[in-house]
Amino acid sequence: MPTIKHNLSKIEKRKIRVRAHMVGTAERPRLSVLRTNEHISLQVINDEVGKTLVAASDMGKKAPTGTKTERAQKVTQELVKALKKAKIEKIMFDRGSYKYHGRVKAVAETLRAEGINV
């Protein structure tokens, strides 16, 4: 695990700490979560090649309906369809600097409910 500098913010330290143990492979790619105040974006990445395999987002869609958690679940279901089409059944869940709570937790639970091994 890399040493964490003292002049980094708590968010940067948490991101380094979480990410230090994860490397997405062809057999088990990494799911990266990007959460903003309004949107959520999900990417499945093979770090060995440095390539995004599958992605889903609610940005650029129609006017948002439902709560942010409900929208995150819809985006996750879109991602699951693309994962099944790409024949990916196992992923590593990279929450980045976000706590495992709220929308991030809803994404992980929806993936598990849809049969993806997280």
Residue frames as a rotation matrix with the C-alpha (Angstrom) as fourth column:
MET 1
0.582 0.813 0.000 0.00
0.813 -0.582 0.000 0.00
0.000 0.000 -1.000 0.00
PRO 2
-0.100 -0.655 0.749 1.43
0.541 -0.667 -0.512 3.39
0.835 0.354 0.421 -0.90
THR 3
-0.569 -0.127 -0.812 2.25
0.790 -0.360 -0.497 5.79
-0.229 -0.924 0.305 1.86
ILE 4
0.419 0.812 0.407 -0.29
0.838 -0.518 0.171 8.54
0.350 0.269 -0.897 2.28
LYS 5
-0.598 -0.646 0.476 1.00
0.467 -0.762 -0.448 12.09
0.652 -0.046 0.757 2.36
HIS 6
-0.468 0.368 -0.803 -0.09
0.819 -0.162 -0.551 14.32
-0.333 -0.916 -0.226 5.23
ASN 7
-0.772 0.129 -0.623 -0.99
-0.161 -0.987 -0.005 17.33
-0.615 0.097 0.782 3.11
LEU 8
-0.838 0.541 -0.063 -3.80
0.104 0.272 0.957 15.52
0.535 0.795 -0.285 1.25
SER 9
-0.308 0.820 0.481 -7.46
-0.914 -0.395 0.088 16.03
0.262 -0.413 0.872 2.07
LYS 10
-0.352 0.270 0.896 -9.50
-0.518 0.741 -0.427 13.29
-0.780 -0.614 -0.121 3.75
ILE 11
0.728 0.679 -0.096 -11.20
-0.414 0.323 -0.851 12.55
-0.547 0.659 0.516 0.44
GLU 12
0.425 -0.654 -0.625 -7.90
-0.781 0.084 -0.618 12.12
0.457 0.751 -0.476 -1.40
LYS 13
-0.574 -0.644 0.506 -6.53
-0.816 0.503 -0.285 9.89
-0.071 -0.577 -0.814 1.37
ARG 14
0.035 0.675 0.737 -9.63
-0.410 0.682 -0.606 7.68
-0.911 -0.280 0.301 1.31
LYS 15
0.830 0.267 -0.489 -9.43
-0.541 0.172 -0.824 7.36
-0.135 0.948 0.287 -2.48
ILE 16
-0.046 -0.940 -0.338 -5.78
-0.864 0.208 -0.458 6.29
0.501 0.271 -0.822 -2.33
ARG 17
-0.578 -0.161 0.800 -6.50
-0.703 0.597 -0.387 3.83
-0.415 -0.786 -0.458 0.48
VAL 18
0.385 0.823 0.419 -9.46
-0.377 0.554 -0.742 2.21
-0.842 0.127 0.524 -1.29
ARG 19
0.853 0.012 -0.522 -7.79
-0.522 0.057 -0.851 2.10
0.019 0.998 0.055 -4.70
ALA 20
-0.050 -0.992 0.119 -4.45
-0.992 0.063 0.111 0.71
-0.118 -0.112 -0.987 -3.47
HIS 21
-0.474 -0.110 0.873 -5.76
-0.341 0.938 -0.067 -2.85
-0.812 -0.330 -0.482 -3.32
MET 22
0.476 0.801 0.364 -7.63
0.116 0.353 -0.928 -2.91
-0.872 0.484 0.076 -6.64
VAL 23
-0.643 -0.512 -0.569 -6.48
-0.553 -0.204 0.808 -3.73
-0.530 0.834 -0.152 -10.13
GLY 24
0.471 0.882 0.014 -9.09
-0.562 0.312 -0.766 -4.64
-0.680 0.353 0.643 -12.70
THR 25
-0.693 -0.666 0.278 -8.23
-0.248 0.582 0.774 -7.66
-0.677 0.467 -0.568 -14.85
ALA 26
-0.684 0.451 -0.573 -9.86
-0.598 0.103 0.795 -9.26
0.417 0.887 0.199 -17.87
GLU 27
-0.588 0.451 -0.671 -11.42
0.476 0.864 0.164 -11.92
0.654 -0.223 -0.723 -15.61
ARG 28
0.206 0.614 -0.762 -12.53
0.974 -0.201 0.101 -9.44
-0.091 -0.763 -0.640 -12.93
PRO 29
-0.331 -0.327 0.885 -12.64
0.539 -0.836 -0.107 -5.82
0.775 0.441 0.452 -14.16
ARG 30
-0.762 -0.036 -0.646 -13.02
0.591 -0.448 -0.671 -2.85
-0.265 -0.893 0.363 -11.82
LEU 31
0.193 0.867 0.458 -16.31
0.845 -0.385 0.372 -0.94
0.499 0.315 -0.807 -11.56
SER 32
-0.843 -0.503 -0.190 -15.54
0.536 -0.758 -0.370 2.73
0.042 -0.414 0.909 -10.94
VAL 33
0.249 0.959 -0.136 -18.30
0.968 -0.241 0.071 4.92
0.035 -0.149 -0.988 -9.49
LEU 34
-0.892 -0.375 0.254 -18.46
0.369 -0.927 -0.072 8.66
0.262 0.030 0.964 -10.15
ARG 35
0.099 0.933 -0.345 -21.11
0.992 -0.064 0.112 10.43
0.082 -0.354 -0.932 -8.10
THR 36
-0.833 -0.249 0.493 -21.93
0.234 -0.968 -0.093 14.12
0.500 0.038 0.865 -8.40
ASN 37
-0.835 0.550 -0.016 -24.64
-0.247 -0.399 -0.883 16.15
-0.492 -0.733 0.469 -6.72
GLU 38
0.025 0.907 -0.420 -27.03
-0.878 -0.182 -0.443 15.44
-0.478 0.380 0.792 -9.59
HIS 39
0.559 0.153 -0.815 -25.73
-0.734 0.549 -0.400 12.48
0.386 0.822 0.419 -11.59
ILE 40
0.322 -0.523 0.789 -24.05
-0.402 0.679 0.614 9.09
-0.857 -0.514 0.008 -11.37
SER 41
0.510 -0.269 -0.817 -21.70
-0.810 0.169 -0.561 7.47
0.289 0.948 -0.132 -13.84
LEU 42
0.553 -0.276 0.786 -20.42
-0.298 0.816 0.496 3.88
-0.778 -0.508 0.369 -13.82
GLN 43
0.392 -0.506 -0.768 -17.47
-0.869 0.071 -0.490 2.45
0.303 0.859 -0.412 -15.77
VAL 44
0.857 -0.225 0.463 -16.17
0.016 0.911 0.412 -1.11
-0.515 -0.346 0.784 -15.93
ILE 45
0.596 -0.739 -0.315 -12.41
-0.797 -0.496 -0.345 -0.93
0.099 0.456 -0.884 -16.55
ASN 46
0.847 -0.525 -0.085 -9.70
0.524 0.851 -0.037 -3.45
0.092 -0.014 0.996 -17.42
ASP 47
0.825 -0.532 -0.191 -6.64
-0.359 -0.755 0.549 -1.83
-0.436 -0.384 -0.814 -15.81
GLU 48
0.133 -0.808 0.575 -4.17
0.402 0.574 0.714 -4.24
-0.906 0.136 0.401 -17.43
VAL 49
-0.165 -0.097 0.981 -5.02
0.986 -0.043 0.162 -2.81
0.026 0.994 0.103 -20.85
GLY 50
-0.783 -0.060 -0.619 -6.27
0.236 -0.950 -0.205 0.58
-0.576 -0.307 0.758 -19.65
LYS 51
-0.866 0.499 0.018 -9.57
-0.068 -0.154 0.986 0.20
0.495 0.853 0.168 -21.45
THR 52
-0.510 0.807 0.297 -13.18
-0.674 -0.160 -0.721 0.91
-0.534 -0.568 0.626 -20.48
LEU 53
-0.968 0.153 0.200 -15.21
0.227 0.876 0.426 -2.20
-0.111 0.457 -0.882 -21.29
VAL 54
-0.123 0.985 0.124 -18.72
0.826 0.032 0.562 -1.02
0.549 0.172 -0.818 -20.39
ALA 55
-0.980 -0.141 -0.137 -20.14
0.194 -0.807 -0.557 2.29
-0.031 -0.573 0.819 -19.17
ALA 56
-0.036 0.988 0.149 -23.52
0.830 -0.053 0.555 3.70
0.557 0.144 -0.818 -18.11
SER 57
-0.924 -0.250 -0.289 -24.61
0.367 -0.796 -0.481 7.12
-0.110 -0.551 0.827 -16.93
ASP 58
0.117 0.991 -0.061 -27.69
0.928 -0.131 -0.350 9.26
-0.355 -0.016 -0.935 -16.37
MET 59
-0.296 -0.290 -0.910 -26.05
0.017 -0.954 0.298 12.35
-0.955 0.073 0.287 -17.86
GLY 60
-0.870 -0.054 -0.491 -27.52
-0.453 -0.307 0.837 13.62
-0.195 0.950 0.242 -21.11
LYS 61
-0.723 0.689 0.053 -30.80
0.685 0.705 0.183 11.78
0.089 0.168 -0.982 -20.58
LYS 62
0.021 0.836 0.549 -34.28
0.404 -0.509 0.760 13.28
0.914 0.206 -0.348 -20.35
ALA 63
-0.062 0.043 0.997 -35.27
-0.714 -0.700 -0.015 15.42
0.697 -0.713 0.074 -17.40
PRO 64
-0.873 -0.390 -0.292 -34.53
-0.109 0.740 -0.663 13.37
0.475 -0.548 -0.689 -14.26
THR 65
0.248 0.952 0.181 -37.45
-0.623 0.013 0.782 11.65
0.742 -0.307 0.596 -12.58
GLY 66
0.749 0.084 -0.657 -37.48
0.371 0.769 0.521 9.97
0.549 -0.634 0.545 -9.20
THR 67
0.880 -0.474 0.016 -34.98
-0.230 -0.398 0.888 10.27
-0.415 -0.785 -0.460 -6.40
LYS 68
0.225 -0.888 -0.400 -31.25
-0.966 -0.151 -0.209 10.20
0.125 0.433 -0.892 -7.01
THR 69
-0.477 -0.365 0.800 -31.11
-0.559 0.828 0.044 6.70
-0.678 -0.426 -0.599 -5.50
GLU 70
0.435 0.713 0.550 -33.83
0.080 0.578 -0.812 5.45
-0.897 0.397 0.195 -7.86
ARG 71
0.840 -0.197 -0.506 -31.96
-0.542 -0.337 -0.769 6.96
-0.019 0.921 -0.390 -10.83
ALA 72
-0.213 -0.966 0.148 -28.76
-0.963 0.233 0.133 5.23
-0.163 -0.114 -0.980 -9.64
GLN 73
-0.216 0.211 0.953 -30.61
-0.169 0.954 -0.249 1.91
-0.962 -0.215 -0.170 -9.58
LYS 74
0.835 0.550 0.022 -31.91
-0.037 0.095 -0.995 2.48
-0.549 0.830 0.100 -13.15
VAL 75
0.472 -0.753 -0.458 -28.40
-0.871 -0.319 -0.374 3.29
0.136 0.575 -0.807 -14.40
THR 76
-0.427 -0.630 0.648 -27.10
-0.738 0.658 0.153 0.15
-0.522 -0.413 -0.746 -12.67
GLN 77
0.265 0.601 0.754 -29.75
0.048 0.772 -0.633 -1.97
-0.963 0.204 0.176 -14.40
GLU 78
0.916 -0.034 -0.401 -28.64
-0.395 -0.256 -0.882 -0.51
-0.073 0.966 -0.248 -17.76
LEU 79
-0.013 -1.000 0.003 -25.05
-1.000 0.012 -0.019 -1.40
0.019 -0.003 -1.000 -16.84
VAL 80
-0.223 -0.022 0.975 -26.06
-0.406 0.911 -0.072 -4.96
-0.887 -0.411 -0.212 -15.92
LYS 81
0.809 0.546 0.216 -27.63
-0.004 0.374 -0.927 -5.46
-0.587 0.750 0.305 -19.36
ALA 82
0.683 -0.628 -0.372 -24.40
-0.659 -0.313 -0.684 -4.30
0.314 0.712 -0.628 -21.01
LEU 83
-0.233 -0.773 0.590 -22.33
-0.920 0.372 0.123 -6.52
-0.315 -0.514 -0.798 -18.66
LYS 84
0.162 0.366 0.916 -24.38
-0.119 0.929 -0.350 -9.58
-0.980 -0.052 0.194 -19.56
LYS 85
0.977 0.159 -0.141 -24.03
-0.141 -0.007 -0.990 -8.76
-0.158 0.987 0.015 -23.26
ALA 86
0.332 -0.935 -0.125 -20.23
-0.816 -0.218 -0.536 -8.52
0.474 0.280 -0.835 -22.77
LYS 87
0.625 0.023 -0.780 -20.32
0.150 0.977 0.149 -11.79
0.766 -0.210 0.608 -20.74
ILE 88
-0.589 -0.732 0.343 -18.87
-0.206 -0.274 -0.939 -10.22
0.781 -0.624 0.010 -17.58
GLU 89
0.397 0.772 -0.497 -20.12
0.260 0.425 0.867 -11.88
0.880 -0.473 -0.032 -14.40
LYS 90
0.421 -0.349 -0.837 -17.52
0.900 0.047 0.433 -10.82
-0.112 -0.936 0.334 -11.80
ILE 91
0.351 -0.344 0.871 -16.38
0.230 -0.870 -0.436 -7.30
0.908 0.354 -0.226 -10.99
MET 92
-0.472 -0.481 -0.739 -14.43
0.876 -0.159 -0.456 -5.42
0.102 -0.862 0.496 -8.32
PHE 93
0.610 0.762 0.219 -16.42
0.698 -0.647 0.307 -2.57
0.376 -0.034 -0.926 -6.76
ASP 94
-0.577 -0.814 -0.068 -14.31
0.790 -0.535 -0.300 0.61
0.208 -0.227 0.952 -6.59
ARG 95
0.493 0.827 -0.270 -16.26
0.870 -0.471 0.148 3.16
-0.004 -0.308 -0.951 -4.58
GLY 96
0.033 -0.580 0.814 -13.41
0.460 -0.714 -0.527 5.66
0.887 0.392 0.243 -4.87
SER 97
-0.885 -0.415 0.211 -13.56
0.053 -0.541 -0.839 8.40
0.462 -0.732 0.501 -2.27
TYR 98
-0.137 0.933 0.332 -17.25
-0.702 -0.328 0.632 7.84
0.699 -0.146 0.700 -1.52
LYS 99
-0.650 0.025 0.760 -18.56
-0.660 0.478 -0.580 6.15
-0.378 -0.878 -0.294 1.60
TYR 100
-0.879 0.401 -0.259 -20.49
0.203 0.804 0.559 2.90
0.433 0.438 -0.788 1.13
HIS 101
-0.550 0.704 -0.450 -23.79
0.416 -0.236 -0.878 4.65
-0.724 -0.670 -0.163 1.76
GLY 102
0.034 0.670 -0.742 -26.80
-0.369 -0.681 -0.632 5.95
-0.929 0.296 0.224 -0.14
ARG 103
0.706 0.290 -0.647 -26.45
-0.679 0.018 -0.734 5.85
-0.201 0.957 0.210 -3.94
VAL 104
-0.267 -0.885 -0.381 -23.13
-0.908 0.364 -0.209 4.00
0.323 0.290 -0.901 -3.86
LYS 105
-0.729 0.079 0.679 -24.64
-0.373 0.787 -0.492 1.29
-0.574 -0.612 -0.544 -1.67
ALA 106
0.355 0.935 0.015 -27.73
-0.408 0.169 -0.897 1.13
-0.841 0.312 0.442 -3.93
VAL 107
0.320 -0.339 -0.885 -25.48
-0.928 0.075 -0.364 0.50
0.190 0.938 -0.291 -6.95
ALA 108
-0.729 -0.684 0.006 -23.72
-0.664 0.705 -0.251 -2.41
0.168 -0.186 -0.968 -5.22
GLU 109
-0.513 0.599 0.615 -26.96
-0.249 0.582 -0.774 -3.95
-0.821 -0.550 -0.149 -3.94
THR 110
0.534 0.708 -0.462 -28.62
-0.637 -0.022 -0.770 -3.68
-0.556 0.706 0.440 -7.37
LEU 111
-0.093 -0.660 -0.745 -25.63
-0.927 0.330 -0.177 -5.39
0.363 0.675 -0.643 -8.98
ARG 112
-0.900 -0.254 0.353 -25.85
-0.395 0.816 -0.422 -8.26
-0.181 -0.519 -0.835 -6.49
ALA 113
-0.115 0.950 0.290 -29.63
-0.313 0.243 -0.918 -8.54
-0.943 -0.197 0.270 -6.94
GLU 114
0.599 0.314 -0.736 -29.16
-0.766 -0.041 -0.641 -8.80
-0.232 0.948 0.217 -10.73
GLY 115
0.961 -0.147 0.234 -26.69
0.158 0.987 -0.027 -11.70
-0.227 0.063 0.972 -10.33
ILE 116
0.505 -0.850 0.150 -23.35
-0.163 -0.264 -0.951 -9.94
0.847 0.456 -0.272 -10.77
ASN 117
0.587 -0.398 -0.705 -20.64
0.783 0.501 0.369 -11.21
0.207 -0.769 0.605 -8.41
VAL 118
0.608 -0.323 0.726 -19.30
-0.223 -0.946 -0.234 -8.13
0.762 -0.020 -0.647 -6.59
